[in-house]
Each structure stands twice: as C-alpha cells, then as structure tokens.
Amino acid sequence: MEEEKEFYFKTQNLSVGYNRKPILENISLGVYKGQILTLIGPNGSGKSTILKNLIREMSPLGGVVVLEGKDINNYSSKNFAKQMSVVLTEKVKTELLTCRDVVAMGRYPYTNYFGKLTPEDERIVDESLESVAALDIAEKDFSQISDGQRQRIMLARAICQKPQIIVLDEPTSFLDIRHKIELLDILQNMAVKENVTVVLSLHEIELANRISDWVMCVRADGKILYGTPDEIFKDEIIRELYDIKNGSYNCLYGSTELEKKTGTPKVFVAGGGGFGVSVYRRLQHFEIPFSAGIIAQNDCEYTIAESLAVKVISEKPFEIFSDKSLEMAKKYVDIADYYIDAGCPYGIVNEKMKELRQYALKNNKIILDKPDDYNLRQIGENIG
Amino acid sequence: MKKALRCQLVYIMLVVLFIVAVFMNINTGNVHISFGRIFKIIFLKAEAGTAGFNIIWKIRLPRLLSAAILGGALALSGFLLQTFFRNPIAGPFVLGISSGAKMFLAITMIFLLRYIPSMPLWAQVAAAFAGSVLSLLYVLLFAGKVKNMSTLLVIGIMISYICSAITDLCITFANDSDIANLTHWALGSFSASSWNTVKLSAVIVFPTAIVTFLFAKPISAYLLGEGYAKSMGIPVKFFRLCIITLSSILSACVTALAGPISFVGIAVPHVTRILMKTSKPVVIMPAIFLSGSVFCMFCDLIARTIFSPSELAIGTVTAVFGAPVVIWLMISRKNGEI
C-alpha cells in the first residue's frame, strides 16, 4: 500500500558540489509526510552540502529536489519559506535582541510590510517557545544564554515559521546529552503529532537509530546508502561508514568499544547478566588481554564481551550451561593466572559456573571477586 | 510592554532634545539676537534686510537644518553598514568610504575648476558618490577574501590612508585658491551651508531614508545571518546591493556637502540601541536618524561657539564624543572580538 503513495519530499538523481565539481552524485531520497529522515556520515562527507541543496541555499549540479510533487525551484521565495524552515550550523550573533524577538522572526513570511505581529502571530510565538520549553528565557538577551538554550530558541524560530517540513543541520552539536534527547524528542513530537516532515543530519548514530524513519548514510568515499534504520544500522555498515579500524560499534546498544587487546589471556572473567561489562572495559583500559565465559548468546553483555575479549566461551540462547561449554571454559582457566568473578548470581541455567570456580580454586588460580581498579592495575603489572 | 514604554520615552526625549538643539543653535552666536526678535524674524519675516534677518535666515537656519539632515543621514548610513558587515564598528569613516568620496571630490574639483568658475553642488555629490562606491567596492572585494572582521576594518583604514595620501598629493599640485577651498572642506564643517545645501541634502537624504525605513523588515531578518535570511524568503543578493547603494548615497551626500565627519556613523547607532535596549530595525531606525540629527546639531553648536570667534572643524568635536564610545564598545565586547 505504501508504495502507491508519492513521497512528500524527494530527490531524483541529485548531484551536489562546489564550483561545478560534483562531490556526491545520484542522490535519491524520499520521505513521506510526518516522517523523519536522518543523514549520517563522517565529517566532511558532504552531509551539509546535501542539506544546502535541499533548502535552496545551493543549486544542484544535476537532478531535482521535489516537494509535494513540485520542483523546489518553482516555489516563490515566500511560499517556499511557508513550506520549509531551517536550523543551520552558522553561529547567530545578535545584539540587544531578546529570545522572543529571535523566535518572532520566524513569522517573517506571514507578517505585513513592516513585520508587525498580529495577536495571532504573538500566540504562535508563545506556542513555539512553549514547545521547546523556553518560555522562561523568552525575555532574556539572545546573546547571553547558553549554547543549548540558543539551539532551542533557533528551533523555536523554525517552528514558529509553521513549516510543513523542517531541515536541521547537526542540531545536536554543542549540546549535552540531556539537551540532545530533549531536542530530538521535540522533533519526534512534531513529526508524529503535527505531521511535520523532519530532515536532519546527526553525528550520534545511536540517536539517529532511535528517531529515524529513513536513514541516509554518506560515506567519505562518496558512496551513499539509503534505507530504513533496520536496513542501515548493522554493525558492519556502521563500521565501514566511519572506517572504524581500532574498535567496534554496537548498533543494538549504540555503544562504542575501543580496540580489543590481543595476546595470551592470562585473565579469565566469569561474567554474565551484565555484571561483566565494566570488568571487560576496565581490563581493556589497562590493556590486559582476557578470556570470558560462560555467557549465553542472548545475555545482554554477550556482544560487548565478543568485541573486547580474546575468547568468549558461549552457550546457545536459553540453554542450561552444558558440560561441553564447561570443559571449554576450563581450558581457558588453565591458561589464565587469574580468575575474576564479576558477581553474577547463580541460578538453574548457570549452575555450572559454581563448578568452574571450584576448578579454578583447586588449580591454584588467584581468585578475585569484583576487583577494583587497584587490583586490575596490579594484575596488569604482574603479567607485564 | 515595558519595552514599548521605554522606546516611547526615548522618542519623546529625542524630540525634546531636537527642539532644544534647534533653539540653542538659532539663539547662539557671535551676534546676540533676543528670542522675541528671532520669533518675529522666522515666523513673521520681520526686519527683512537687517543684519539680524540675514544672520537668522542666511546663516543660522540653513546651517542647523543641514546639520540636522546630514547628521541623520550619517548615522543611518553607519547603521546600514553595521548591519551589512555584521560588525558593530563598521561605518563610512572606518571603512574608508568617506575618504574615497573625499579623494574623488578633490580630484574632480581641481580638474573641473580649471574650466568652470565653481562646481555645482550636485556635481560634488555625484563625484563623492562615485568615490564612495569605488572604495566600498574595494572593501567588498577584500571582504570576500578575508573572513576575519578585524582584518577587514584594518583594510578599510588602510584604504582610507591611501585615499588621503592621494588627496594630499592633488592638493599639493593644485592652485592656491582651490587649496583654500579644499583644506577647509577636507576638515569637515557645516559653515558653508546655504539654502542650496539644505535643499539638495533634503532632496537626496529624505527619499533615501524613507526607502531605507521600508527595508526595516528584511534588515531585521538579516540580523540572524545570510543563511537564515535566505530561508525566510529574502532575495539576499538583491538586498545586499540595495543596502550598499543606500548607505553609499547617504554617506556620499554628507561627504560632498559637509566634508568627512568621523564617528557619528558608529557612535550614534550604538548609543541609540543601548538607550532603547533593542536592535529591532523597525523601532530604532527612525530613532537613529533623529539621534544623528540631534548629535550633529549639538556638535556643530560646540564647534562654532567654544572658541568663538574661531571655529573648530565638526570632525574634531564628533571625534571627542564619538571615539570614546568606540573604545568602550570594543572593551565591553566579550573576549575582545570585533
């Protein structure tokens, strides 16, 4: 059914670039009304250039951008401004303008010759300020608020323009995590509740994964992938996209792990249930190679252990730990000097872990329970 | 709502100051004329032919009117340039526009006066306009290359020096009579104002100022930067051309009719903004014009009375009041960035 519908906003074979030299070609994207499209990709890949072509700041070198079935170049400036509003990366420097003044500028395409605000305009300004939770700073001088507040005010200005589509270039840069989440929450609200189409570029892939209906991946080599988050957010694609060589990215958790330390695993970590995560990361921090086990493949820490441990002894999902796994784990305990118990409680499924601990004890391994940094550093020094 | 009240108060204050300035300018001078006589002379055209009548009608009135009109023009031109360059200390003098106008005017004057006895006022204005546009084009050429605003200002000042040097060179090779004319004019003064000056400046400045006021809305959107202005539907290239032309006309007119006058263009818009506590163009543009008028009238009053009977150049007085404002502006700016 969806295929029957025309995209609300789309490009056809768009090429973009500077001085007649295309840097990206054959860009085709499409998004329905009320959906969110996110552009991701490394710095300098050309995300901003694409966005500039979408908002008419630059003219395409080829192809067209279509809004509601019409080439965007065929809109008059005023009508286009009523359709689309933007939040740009350029720093806005003002003097003696209140936040309300800045937001009210969003009414530009609607006001009369002298820009006089009608009571209706004033109401929309208030509404926009409220939607970004900025009513309390409305009367403050725009040049004297924090970066996060400023970004919210610029978003309110864009909202105030009452657009059908809003384009934002890296709106979350300079924001702390709380403000990032708040900002994306507002965008999601606009898309879902008010049916506004949102196109934005983001650096935070994990956030892009959460809010997008469509994702465009712009790789540094000019290759472009377009699809739904499920199609795009795969560990290998992301790793290739950002050319991550020394580390890994986990799409499921949106977590980033640093490079795995290789070598003989002189440390065995008995983890599970998420208890092992911090131990793995601290061991990586002190550059100690380690093995880990026994971890069920559906355990929340399994993928993290995989990306940090030299070897992970695992069990199939929802299975009671088998003797085979135990034997395997024993082999790695044999190699190790240290046995670290991360503190995972025992239950029916992982009863074999008790046996493993006994085995380590019997074989004179040094057993550490929930070690702190001091212990780990000493291990690092001892195994050199 | 308090803000609206504040703006109204500033306007009332400016109008009162304007009236006071007019009275004081008419009433002060080497020859004392009583209020009653002034009133009669102006409104009843009494005492026609007497010295008093001539002083009021031929000297004081045209002089104060041209100070009012040209002062307003200068302030407005400064405001436009500050908006255009997005720089608080841009102004016709700092960017070398006044000096360019002066140079062109000097060259044409020396050249033309060989063939005709005196140069018509409109020709002076035209020459000054050509000069200001030329130096502005230079500044723009560099503006495209240097992103740093302080560098741009230094370039403006350098252009200003080059123009002054060329002007001096011309004066050196000019006839004695021309020199007398030029040196006097080059310092800047309203003393040569006649009704012709007033008429010409009114004809040029008022329509230009009105057109400028009509641009209040796009100017306000431009305050957020070019990208945003464009996204709100402003044809940015055309708009920039208009702003440059308007400010050139205004400052060229002043330079041609009263000589280069420094600091009015920078100091007045800022003081007005601070008084009104806003920089919304719709509200402050008329106020800036009015403040420029008031400021120039008072400066002219000081210029001609403080060491009377000798007269100071108007630029001397405006610099004394204007330069500290600029210094203060630069210091109060956060992290010293211009």
Boltz contact constraints between the chains, C-beta under 6 A:
constraints:
  - contact:
      token1: [A, 77]
      token2: [B, 233]
      max_distance: 6.0
  - contact:
      token1: [A, 78]
      token2: [B, 233]
      max_distance: 6.0
  - contact:
      token1: [A, 81]
      token2: [B, 232]
      max_distance: 6.0
  - contact:
      token1: [A, 81]
      token2: [B, 233]
      max_distance: 6.0
  - contact:
      token1: [A, 86]
      token2: [B, 231]
      max_distance: 6.0
  - contact:
      token1: [A, 88]
      token2: [B, 227]
      max_distance: 6.0
  - contact:
      token1: [A, 90]
      token2: [B, 225]
      max_distance: 6.0
  - contact:
      token1: [A, 90]
      token2: [B, 227]
      max_distance: 6.0
  - contact:
      token1: [A, 92]
      token2: [B, 224]
      max_distance: 6.0
  - contact:
      token1: [A, 92]
      token2: [B, 225]
      max_distance: 6.0
  - contact:
      token1: [A, 94]
      token2: [B, 223]
      max_distance: 6.0
  - contact:
      token1: [A, 95]
      token2: [B, 279]
      max_distance: 6.0
  - contact:
      token1: [A, 96]
      token2: [B, 273]
      max_distance: 6.0
  - contact:
      token1: [A, 96]
      token2: [B, 278]
      max_distance: 6.0
  - contact:
      token1: [A, 96]
      token2: [B, 279]
      max_distance: 6.0
  - contact:
      token1: [A, 97]
      token2: [B, 279]
      max_distance: 6.0
  - contact:
      token1: [A, 105]
      token2: [B, 221]
      max_distance: 6.0
  - contact:
      token1: [A, 108]
      token2: [B, 221]
      max_distance: 6.0
  - contact:
      token1: [A, 108]
      token2: [B, 232]
      max_distance: 6.0
  - contact:
      token1: [A, 109]
      token2: [B, 233]
      max_distance: 6.0
  - contact:
      token1: [A, 114]
      token2: [B, 282]
      max_distance: 6.0
  - contact:
      token1: [A, 115]
      token2: [B, 217]
      max_distance: 6.0
